[in-house]
């Protein structure tokens, strides 16, 4: 089997799944996709949503969330990740390939590396939105993975065709 580990930020679209599968259509062996999806942390989600609504300088001090509220929010994040993973697996399977996956609360690159080793993967693909600042400073997932792994790493942009990606960023 030709194993590929995919690290994704969010659920794949049908376009994403078809493009990933198209990269391996000439491989004669069975292709297996192993997906890693990080689970959003509840506390970070709350902080991010407040900051994006008002801007960090306008975020009023809020009462701390109770332990029960934080647990409920974390459970919602984990349920959402599991649903996204199931939909992603279904889309990849619909392309005619084997697919499985793992949601993780750990560092995504550590989990990616573990899965590459576990499956003796031939390559890794990272699908993200553009992260220009992180990419500039080489602290994005792809840069980190290239430093850590000894397999080819391909970075694709979510929800964009290969043609759109080759045209460069829209400014």
ABEGO torsion letter per residue (X at the ends): XBBBBBBBABBBBAAAAAAAAAAAAABABBBBBBBBBBBBBAAAAAAAAAAAAAEAAABBBBBBBBAAAAAAAAAAAAAAAAAAAAAAAAAAAAAGBBBBBBBBABBAAAAAAAAAAAAGBABBBBBBBBBAAAAAAGABAAAAAAAABABBBBBBBBGBBAAAAAAEBBX
